[in-house]
Amino acid sequence: MNETASPSERYRQGMATRRAVLGDAHVDRAAATSTEFDRPFQELITEAAWGHVWSRPGLTKRERSIITIALLAALGQDDEVAMHVRATANTGATREDICEALLHVAIYAGVPAANHAIKIAKQAFEQMDAEKAA
């Protein structure tokens, strides 16, 4: 938020949810690299995506994680797919959940989109496993 305005309740909730899902390290990196140019975007996604949508009570974080990965895979948003696959460590979505979601992507959004997302998910899981083993 800019220095003159205090953060809204939705922003505060969004930041708490964002940190719970993506982890402090990811959010801290985003904040550290934020500039005056992209700060309004960071505020928007914190309030709207994280404070409004991800913080709603209707679905669990696990369910939202599965839906988000499927949507991002269908849209070909590779970096976001990888980020949200890594976030499954915090949301409770399992590898089996992600596999099932990507099977749906294959049928409803196309085999190439699912195939590419599966490759990205496998790489993210390998990285997560390596970090755990270290």
Beta strands, then each sheet from edge to edge (+ up, - down):
end
